[in-house]
Amino acid sequence: MLTRIVLATLPLVPKQLMRKIASRYIAGETLEEALARLTGLAQRGHPGIIDVLGEGIADEREARAVAANYVEAARAVAAAKLDCYVSVKPTHVGLTISEDLAFELYSLVARACSGLGLFLRVEMEDHPTTDGTLRVFERLRAIHTNVGIVLQARLFRTIDDIDRLAKGPLDVRMVKGIYLEPAAIAHTDPIRIREAFVQCVEKLVGRGARLSLATHDEHLATSCIEILRANERPADSYEFQVLLGVREELWDRWKSDGHTVRVYVPYGPDWQAYSLRRMRKNPQIVGHVMRKMLSFR
């Protein structure tokens, strides 16, 4: 009940306190802050993912500015010689305006990344954008070799989407899915979501995809590793991906077991909306919020 009360009142938390809390999960508002956090992670042996926070862009000029920000971030990552790739939400580069615009801007970022030797991940958002995102990804994949996609275990359709993706090299970040979707189209029970995740991993392994296992669920991770080992997949054909500031004790355990653990590092002025979404999803973060609220001066 206390957790529900905290969740309901999160929008009322003073911005100063929210910013202090969010600093654990957000690199900062500037590219320089993101690079500093990525550098610190690299010193601990963790490669990174850089993400400019934001989504739902409805103005073409804003979408083009976002793409330019990503190109700037990619250049900075390359200049710093960091093992890090770029991850972009489709509605942040104009998917809800038009698929052609999103394809154009993704292509712009993909070309820049390719020239710098970097990878680009096409992220996945809520279910109304799934078809458009997959169409844009397939268009990109036909031209660029440095792009990958995100798939969500929560959605019923995902197991079939794997079969529908074109043949050829495939790089997938597998996630449970943070968007709370209608029960008519998505699993809502945590056990069923885990089972669907494992089924998707089995299918992706079967078609030879390179996998990024985005999870903080150690039991799910163990199931996935068993599948990978049973199929004799080498260590460089998969990796774990984790969120900045979340369950760091797992990072070290997985790393000591010989697995690559890559950290998702978001930054930008849109940090508050991202933080609220994460807190609503993750009870562990809510507990941290409660402790901070009680100790804040």
JOFENCOR-V328138 format. One record per residue. N is the residue number from 1. SS is DSSP state (helix for helix, strand for strand, loop for the rest). OMEGA is omega in whole degrees, -180 to 180 (* if undefined). D_CENTER is the distance of its C-alpha to the mean C-alpha in Angstrom with 1 decimal. Layout:
n/ss/omega/d_center
N/SS/OMEGA/D_CENTER
N/SS/OMEGA/D_CENTER
//
This chain:
n/ss/omega/d_center
1/loop/179/29.6
2/helix/178/28.9
3/helix/179/25.1
4/helix/178/25.6
5/helix/179/27.8
6/helix/179/25.3
7/helix/-178/22.6
8/helix/-176/25.2
9/helix/-178/26.2
10/helix/-180/22.9
11/helix/-179/23.5
12/helix/-180/26.9
13/loop/180/25.7
14/loop/-176/27.1
15/helix/180/24.7
16/helix/179/26.0
17/helix/178/25.1
18/helix/-179/21.6
19/helix/179/21.0
20/helix/179/22.4
21/helix/-175/20.2
22/helix/-176/17.0
23/loop/177/17.8
24/loop/-172/16.6
25/loop/-179/12.9
26/loop/-178/13.1
27/loop/-177/14.5
28/loop/-180/16.9
29/loop/-174/17.9
30/loop/176/18.9
31/helix/180/17.7
32/helix/178/20.3
33/helix/178/18.8
34/helix/179/15.4
35/helix/179/17.4
36/helix/180/19.5
37/helix/178/16.7
38/helix/179/15.3
39/helix/178/19.0
40/helix/178/19.5
41/helix/179/16.8
42/helix/179/18.3
43/helix/176/21.6
44/loop/178/20.4
45/loop/-179/19.4
46/loop/171/15.6
47/loop/-173/13.9
48/strand/172/11.0
49/strand/179/8.2
50/strand/-177/9.4
51/strand/173/8.2
52/strand/-175/11.2
53/loop/178/10.9
54/loop/178/12.6
55/loop/174/13.0
56/loop/180/16.2
57/loop/-179/18.2
58/loop/-179/21.7
59/loop/-175/23.6
60/helix/180/23.7
61/helix/178/24.6
62/helix/179/21.6
63/helix/179/19.3
64/helix/177/21.2
65/helix/177/21.0
66/helix/179/17.2
67/helix/178/17.3
68/helix/178/19.9
69/helix/179/17.8
70/helix/177/15.1
71/helix/177/18.1
72/helix/179/19.5
73/helix/179/16.4
74/helix/179/16.4
75/helix/-180/20.1
76/helix/178/19.9
77/helix/-180/17.5
78/helix/-180/20.0
79/helix/179/22.9
80/loop/179/21.8
81/loop/179/21.5
82/loop/172/18.1
83/loop/-172/16.2
84/strand/174/13.0
85/strand/-173/11.2
86/strand/-179/10.0
87/strand/-170/7.0
88/strand/175/8.7
89/loop/-177/8.9
90/helix/-180/12.2
91/helix/175/14.1
92/helix/177/13.6
93/helix/165/15.7
94/loop/-179/18.2
95/loop/-179/17.4
96/loop/172/19.4
97/loop/174/22.2
98/loop/177/22.5
99/helix/180/20.8
100/helix/178/23.0
101/helix/179/21.8
102/helix/178/18.1
103/helix/179/19.2
104/helix/-176/21.4
105/helix/173/18.9
106/helix/180/16.2
107/helix/177/19.2
108/helix/-180/20.2
109/helix/-180/17.0
110/helix/179/17.1
111/helix/179/20.7
112/helix/179/20.2
113/helix/180/17.6
114/helix/179/20.0
115/helix/-180/22.8
116/helix/-179/21.1
117/loop/-178/20.1
118/loop/180/16.3
119/loop/179/13.6
120/strand/178/11.6
121/strand/172/8.6
122/strand/-178/9.2
123/loop/179/6.6
124/loop/180/8.4
125/loop/-174/10.0
126/loop/-166/13.2
127/helix/179/15.9
128/helix/-179/18.2
129/helix/-172/15.9
130/helix/-178/15.1
131/helix/-180/18.3
132/helix/179/18.1
133/helix/-180/14.6
134/helix/178/15.9
135/helix/179/19.1
136/helix/179/17.6
137/helix/-179/15.6
138/helix/176/18.9
139/helix/179/20.8
140/helix/-176/18.6
141/helix/178/18.7
142/loop/-175/22.5
143/loop/-174/22.9
144/loop/-180/20.2
145/loop/-174/19.6
146/loop/-178/16.6
147/strand/176/14.0
148/strand/-174/11.6
149/strand/171/10.0
150/strand/174/7.7
151/strand/-174/10.3
152/strand/-179/10.8
153/loop/-177/13.6
154/loop/-175/14.8
155/strand/177/16.3
156/loop/-171/19.8
157/loop/-169/19.5
158/helix/-179/16.7
159/helix/177/19.2
160/helix/176/21.4
161/helix/178/18.7
162/helix/178/18.4
163/helix/-177/22.1
164/helix/179/22.1
165/loop/-177/19.9
166/loop/177/22.3
167/loop/179/23.7
168/loop/-180/22.9
169/loop/-175/20.3
170/loop/179/16.8
171/strand/-173/13.5
172/strand/165/11.0
173/strand/-180/7.7
174/strand/-180/9.3
175/strand/172/8.1
176/loop/-179/10.8
177/loop/-176/9.7
178/loop/-177/10.0
179/loop/-180/12.4
180/loop/-173/15.9
181/loop/178/17.6
182/loop/-179/21.4
183/loop/180/23.0
184/loop/-177/24.6
185/loop/-174/21.5
186/strand/172/19.2
187/loop/177/19.7
188/loop/179/20.1
189/loop/-178/21.5
190/helix/180/19.3
191/helix/179/21.4
192/helix/178/21.1
193/helix/177/17.3
194/helix/-180/17.6
195/helix/179/20.3
196/helix/178/18.4
197/helix/-179/15.4
198/helix/178/18.2
199/helix/178/20.0
200/helix/178/17.1
201/helix/179/16.7
202/helix/-179/20.5
203/helix/180/20.6
204/helix/176/18.0
205/helix/-180/20.0
206/helix/179/23.1
207/loop/170/22.2
208/loop/-178/21.2
209/loop/167/17.6
210/strand/-171/15.7
211/strand/168/13.1
212/strand/-177/9.9
213/strand/-176/10.4
214/strand/-177/7.5
215/loop/169/10.1
216/loop/-178/12.6
217/loop/-172/15.3
218/helix/178/17.9
219/helix/176/20.0
220/helix/179/17.4
221/helix/180/16.6
222/helix/178/20.3
223/helix/-179/20.8
224/helix/179/18.2
225/helix/177/20.0
226/helix/178/23.3
227/helix/-178/22.4
228/helix/-180/21.3
229/helix/178/24.5
230/helix/179/26.7
231/loop/176/25.6
232/loop/178/26.3
233/loop/180/22.9
234/loop/-176/23.0
235/helix/-178/20.7
236/helix/180/19.3
237/helix/179/18.2
238/strand/174/15.3
239/strand/170/13.2
240/strand/174/11.5
241/strand/-173/8.1
242/strand/179/8.4
243/strand/177/7.9
244/loop/174/10.7
245/loop/-175/13.8
246/loop/175/13.2
247/loop/-176/15.8
248/helix/178/16.5
249/helix/177/19.5
250/helix/-179/17.5
251/helix/-176/16.1
252/helix/180/19.7
253/helix/-180/20.9
254/helix/179/18.6
255/helix/180/19.3
256/helix/176/23.0
257/loop/175/22.9
258/loop/180/22.0
259/loop/172/18.3
260/loop/179/15.9
261/strand/-176/13.3
262/strand/-173/10.7
263/strand/178/9.3
264/strand/-175/6.4
265/strand/178/9.1
266/strand/176/9.1
267/strand/176/12.7
268/loop/-178/15.1
269/loop/-179/17.8
270/loop/-174/15.7
271/helix/-173/14.7
272/helix/180/16.9
273/helix/178/15.4
274/helix/-178/11.9
275/helix/179/13.9
276/helix/-180/16.0
277/helix/-180/13.3
278/helix/-179/12.0
279/helix/179/15.7
280/helix/-177/16.7
281/helix/-166/14.3
282/loop/-180/15.0
283/helix/179/18.8
284/helix/178/18.5
285/helix/179/17.3
286/helix/177/20.1
287/helix/178/22.5
288/helix/177/21.6
289/helix/-179/22.1
290/helix/179/25.5
291/helix/180/26.6
292/helix/-180/25.8
293/helix/-179/27.7
294/helix/-176/30.6
295/helix/-174/30.8
296/loop/176/30.0
297/loop/*/33.0
//
